Amino acid sequence: MKVLEHYHPAPIRPEDQTDLLSVIVTAYNIEDYIERGVRSICEQTYRHLEILVVDDGSTDGTGQLCDRLAARDARMRVIHKENGGPAEARNVAIAEAKGCYIGFVDGDDWIDPDMYEKMLGALKEQGADLAICRYRQVHKTYTVDESVDRAVLFEGQEALQYYVQETKEYQIQNAAWNKLYKKEILRDLTFPTGKWYEDIMFATMALSRAEWCIYLDTSCYNYIIDREGSIMNTQINPRTFTDQIPAYYEKTAFLKGLGRQDLADIHDYFFYKRLLLFYGQLHESGREDKDQYLKRIEQIIRKDQERYAAAFGCPVADPRDGRKMKLFLQSPARYLRRIQLEERVVIPLKVRIKRILHLARE
């Protein structure tokens, strides 16, 4: 790993913009958002683009609006298809893409004007196969941007490791849309059709194939956090058990297949930690169907007990999480009482003490 402080790739002159870059946009019933997203792509400072917008069977005016936008920019083509989900929509566009590089944008988000010029410039300057950028988290009333003026060059499986470790310092994430891929590393790689959480395995496999990965620690992508109707804003539901949890098991198996048992154990740690969080959040919710989901989570937790020694013993594991899991296995009710005590008493008390100490130092 090499940290590049104050790194800014050189601008790519118009006459040097010869590599075709395919930008794939998925759109489903986002009539109020799609124009902003598409315009942000059309207005990129890197001009040699192929813009493939997939209207995934929209029932509002999204498809017609995309057609009108395409009529204004010859680089843009709209693919209309029956609704099959974002994974299928992306796969259709990947098969059509002619670019040497491929990027993805969700139709309800938007990107900075120089996003692809920066990412492609960095990728080529550093000889990388994959470029990643930080992103802004856009809420209804505020925006979170933790940009740092630097870049990080990862070699081999370093980027994969930080991704699996969920290192907050590097906003790598499952997302396809904050990345620019050399087309070669996507060979035969597709999104699992008909599934939610389709990015989990796609990101894992793509990162494992990149010999070099350049991470730009500045935000170029604007990701809407709380749009109503977004899949990502859907809480625990049947797809959690049919799609998300099976994808986590598949990810563990894939990491083992790479010969990275260490990363498989780390991934399991975060998976089981997440199940405990799911359980607590569900219990506190007012959902009418929560009992059936609580039961299913408990079944999964009890089924996997033989894996906990390795998962909760991995180098990044917090020992407190291992103790919480042991308590849950003894009694889910006692586990719930403990986390309720932490959330209602212990954590507020720690915050209060920290504030008092801070004021005393001033």
C-alpha positions in Angstrom: 0.0 0.0 0.0 1.3 3.4 -0.9 -0.3 6.7 0.4 -0.1 9.6 -2.1 -0.6 12.8 -0.2 -2.3 15.7 -2.0 -2.6 13.6 -5.1 -4.5 15.0 -8.1 -4.2 13.2 -11.4 -3.3 15.5 -14.3 -6.2 16.7 -16.5 -6.7 14.7 -19.7 -6.5 17.0 -22.7 -9.5 16.8 -25.1 -7.2 15.5 -27.9 -6.0 12.7 -25.5 -9.5 11.5 -24.6 -9.3 8.6 -27.0 -10.3 5.7 -24.7 -14.1 5.0 -24.8 -15.6 4.8 -21.4 -19.0 3.1 -21.0 -21.3 4.5 -18.3 -24.2 2.2 -17.3 -27.2 3.8 -15.7 -30.1 1.8 -14.3 -33.5 3.4 -14.0 -36.8 2.2 -12.5 -39.7 4.6 -11.6 -37.4 7.6 -10.8 -39.0 10.2 -13.0 -38.2 12.9 -10.5 -34.5 12.1 -10.3 -33.3 10.6 -13.6 -32.7 13.9 -15.5 -30.3 15.2 -12.9 -28.4 12.0 -12.9 -28.1 11.7 -16.7 -27.2 15.4 -17.1 -24.4 15.0 -14.6 -22.9 12.2 -16.9 -23.5 14.2 -20.1 -21.7 17.2 -18.6 -18.5 15.2 -17.7 -15.2 16.9 -18.5 -14.1 13.5 -20.0 -16.2 13.6 -23.2 -15.5 10.3 -24.9 -18.4 8.4 -23.3 -20.9 5.8 -24.2 -23.9 6.3 -22.0 -26.2 3.3 -21.7 -29.4 3.9 -19.8 -31.5 0.9 -19.0 -35.2 1.6 -18.4 -36.0 -1.4 -16.3 -39.8 -1.6 -17.1 -40.7 1.7 -15.5 -44.4 2.4 -15.1 -44.1 6.2 -14.7 -42.6 8.6 -17.1 -39.0 7.6 -16.6 -38.6 5.8 -19.9 -40.1 8.6 -22.0 -37.9 11.2 -20.2 -34.8 9.1 -20.9 -35.8 9.0 -24.6 -36.1 12.8 -24.7 -32.7 13.1 -23.0 -31.1 10.7 -25.5 -32.4 12.8 -28.4 -30.2 15.6 -27.2 -26.9 13.7 -26.8 -25.7 11.2 -29.5 -23.5 9.4 -26.9 -26.6 8.3 -25.0 -28.7 5.2 -25.8 -31.7 4.0 -24.0 -32.5 0.3 -23.6 -36.1 -0.5 -22.7 -36.8 -3.9 -21.1 -39.3 -5.6 -18.9 -38.7 -5.2 -15.2 -36.1 -7.6 -13.9 -34.3 -5.7 -11.2 -31.0 -3.8 -11.2 -28.8 -6.8 -11.6 -30.4 -7.9 -14.8 -30.5 -4.3 -16.1 -26.7 -3.9 -15.5 -26.0 -7.3 -17.1 -27.9 -6.3 -20.3 -25.9 -3.1 -20.5 -22.5 -4.8 -19.8 -23.2 -7.1 -22.8 -23.8 -4.0 -24.9 -20.9 -1.9 -23.7 -18.1 -1.2 -26.2 -15.8 0.9 -23.9 -12.4 0.0 -22.6 -13.5 1.1 -19.2 -16.9 0.6 -17.5 -18.6 2.7 -14.7 -22.0 2.5 -13.1 -24.3 5.2 -11.9 -27.7 4.7 -10.2 -30.3 6.8 -11.9 -31.4 8.6 -8.7 -27.9 9.7 -7.8 -25.6 12.1 -9.6 -21.8 12.6 -10.1 -19.4 15.5 -10.0 -18.4 17.0 -13.5 -14.8 15.7 -13.3 -15.5 12.3 -11.7 -14.5 10.1 -14.7 -11.7 12.4 -15.8 -10.2 12.1 -12.3 -10.8 8.3 -12.0 -9.5 7.4 -15.4 -6.5 9.8 -15.1 -5.6 8.2 -11.8 -6.1 4.7 -13.1 -3.8 5.3 -16.1 -1.2 7.2 -14.2 -0.8 4.5 -11.6 -1.2 1.6 -13.9 -4.3 0.3 -12.0 -7.0 -2.0 -13.1 -9.7 -0.5 -10.8 -10.3 3.0 -9.5 -12.5 3.8 -6.5 -13.6 7.2 -5.2 -15.1 8.3 -1.9 -18.8 9.5 -2.0 -21.0 12.0 -0.3 -24.0 10.7 1.7 -26.8 13.0 0.7 -29.7 13.1 3.2 -32.8 15.2 2.9 -31.6 18.0 5.2 -27.8 17.5 5.2 -24.8 16.0 3.4 -21.9 14.0 4.9 -18.6 14.4 3.1 -15.4 13.0 4.7 -13.1 13.7 1.8 -9.3 13.7 2.4 -6.8 15.3 0.0 -4.9 12.1 -0.9 -5.0 8.8 -2.8 -4.0 5.3 -1.8 -2.5 2.8 -4.2 -3.3 -0.8 -3.2 -1.3 -3.8 -4.5 -2.6 -7.3 -5.0 -5.3 -8.2 -2.5 -4.8 -5.2 -0.2 -8.0 -3.4 -1.4 -9.9 -6.7 -1.0 -8.6 -7.0 2.6 -9.6 -3.5 3.6 -13.0 -4.0 2.0 -13.6 -7.2 3.9 -12.4 -5.6 7.1 -14.9 -2.8 6.5 -12.2 -0.3 7.3 -14.0 3.0 7.7 -11.0 5.0 6.6 -11.4 3.7 3.1 -15.0 4.0 1.6 -14.6 1.0 -0.7 -18.0 -0.7 0.0 -20.1 -3.2 -2.0 -21.3 -0.5 -4.4 -20.6 -0.8 -8.1 -21.1 3.0 -8.7 -18.1 4.5 -6.9 -15.7 2.5 -9.1 -14.3 2.5 -12.6 -13.2 -0.8 -14.0 -10.9 -1.9 -16.8 -13.2 -4.0 -18.9 -10.8 -6.9 -18.8 -11.3 -7.6 -15.1 -15.0 -7.9 -15.6 -14.6 -10.8 -18.0 -17.4 -13.3 -17.5 -18.4 -11.4 -14.3 -22.1 -10.6 -14.0 -24.5 -9.6 -11.3 -26.8 -12.3 -9.9 -30.1 -11.8 -11.6 -33.3 -11.6 -9.7 -31.5 -10.8 -6.5 -31.3 -7.8 -4.2 -27.9 -7.0 -2.6 -26.4 -7.9 -6.0 -23.3 -5.8 -5.4 -21.9 -8.0 -2.6 -20.4 -10.8 -4.7 -19.7 -8.5 -7.7 -17.5 -6.2 -5.7 -15.7 -9.1 -3.9 -14.8 -10.8 -7.2 -13.8 -7.6 -9.0 -11.6 -6.5 -6.1 -10.0 -10.0 -6.1 -9.0 -9.7 -9.8 -7.4 -6.2 -9.6 -3.6 -6.4 -9.4 -3.5 -2.7 -8.6 -6.3 -0.5 -7.3 -6.2 3.3 -6.9 -8.4 4.8 -4.2 -9.2 8.5 -4.5 -10.0 9.7 -1.0 -12.1 12.6 -2.3 -15.8 12.5 -3.0 -16.9 12.5 -6.6 -20.2 10.6 -6.3 -23.4 11.9 -4.7 -25.4 9.0 -3.1 -29.0 9.7 -2.0 -29.4 8.0 1.4 -33.1 8.3 2.2 -35.1 8.3 -1.0 -38.5 6.7 -0.4 -38.9 3.4 -2.3 -35.2 2.8 -2.6 -34.2 -0.9 -2.1 -31.3 0.2 0.0 -33.7 1.9 2.4 -35.8 -1.2 2.8 -35.2 -2.7 6.3 -35.2 -6.4 7.2 -37.6 -8.3 4.9 -37.9 -11.7 3.2 -35.1 -10.7 0.8 -32.8 -10.4 3.7 -33.0 -14.2 4.1 -33.4 -15.2 0.4 -30.8 -12.9 -1.0 -28.6 -11.0 1.5 -27.7 -13.7 3.9 -27.0 -16.3 1.2 -24.7 -13.7 -0.5 -22.8 -13.4 2.8 -22.3 -17.2 2.9 -21.2 -17.2 -0.8 -18.7 -14.4 0.0 -17.2 -16.5 2.8 -16.9 -19.5 0.5 -15.3 -17.4 -2.3 -12.7 -16.0 0.1 -11.9 -19.5 1.3 -11.5 -20.5 -2.4 -8.9 -17.8 -2.9 -6.9 -19.3 -0.1 -7.8 -16.4 2.3 -9.2 -18.2 5.3 -8.1 -15.2 7.3 -10.4 -12.9 5.3 -13.2 -15.5 5.4 -13.0 -15.4 9.2 -13.0 -11.6 9.3 -16.0 -11.5 7.0 -17.8 -14.1 9.2 -17.1 -11.9 12.2 -18.8 -8.9 10.6 -21.7 -11.1 9.4 -22.5 -12.5 12.8 -22.1 -9.1 14.4 -24.6 -7.8 11.9 -27.0 -10.6 12.8 -26.9 -9.6 16.4 -27.6 -6.0 15.5 -30.5 -7.0 13.3 -31.9 -9.0 16.2 -31.8 -6.0 18.5 -33.2 -3.5 16.0 -36.0 -5.8 15.1 -37.0 -6.4 18.7 -37.2 -2.6 19.3 -39.3 -2.1 16.2 -43.0 -1.9 16.1 -43.3 -4.2 13.2 -46.2 -6.7 13.3 -44.1 -9.4 11.5 -41.0 -9.0 13.8 -41.5 -12.3 15.7 -41.1 -14.5 12.6 -37.9 -12.6 11.6 -36.5 -12.8 15.2 -37.0 -16.6 15.1 -35.3 -16.9 11.7 -32.3 -14.9 12.9 -32.0 -17.0 16.1 -32.1 -20.2 14.0 -29.2 -19.0 11.8 -27.2 -17.9 14.8 -27.6 -21.2 16.6 -26.9 -23.2 13.4 -23.5 -21.6 12.8 -22.0 -22.0 16.3 -19.0 -24.1 15.2 -17.8 -21.1 13.2 -17.7 -18.6 16.1 -14.3 -19.4 17.6 -12.6 -18.5 14.3 -14.9 -15.5 13.6 -14.8 -13.8 17.0 -11.1 -14.8 17.4 -10.0 -13.0 14.3 -7.5 -10.0 14.6 -10.1 -7.3 14.1 -12.8 -8.7 16.4 -13.8 -6.7 19.4 -13.9 -9.1 22.4 -17.1 -7.5 23.6 -18.9 -8.8 20.5 -17.8 -12.4 21.3 -19.2 -12.0 24.8 -22.4 -10.7 23.4 -22.7 -13.7 21.2 -22.1 -16.1 24.1 -24.8 -14.3 26.1 -27.2 -14.5 23.2 -26.6 -18.3 22.9 -27.3 -18.6 26.6 -30.4 -16.5 26.5 -31.7 -14.1 23.8 -33.7 -12.3 26.4 -30.6 -11.6 28.5 -28.8 -10.4 25.5 -31.6 -7.9 24.7 -31.6 -6.6 28.3 -27.8 -6.0 28.0 -28.0 -4.0 24.8 -31.0 -2.1 26.1 -28.9 -1.2 29.2 -26.0 -0.1 27.0 -28.1 2.0 24.7 -30.2 3.7 27.4 -27.7 4.1 30.2 -24.1 3.2 29.4 -23.6 4.9 26.1 -25.4 8.2 27.1 -23.3 8.2 30.3 -20.1 7.8 28.3 -21.1 10.6 26.0 -21.9 12.8 29.0 -18.5 12.1 30.6 -16.7 12.7 27.4 -18.4 16.1 27.0 -17.5 17.1 30.6 -13.9 16.1 30.1 -13.8 18.1 26.9 -15.2 21.2 28.6 -12.7 20.8 31.5 -9.8 20.8 29.1 -11.0 24.0 27.5 
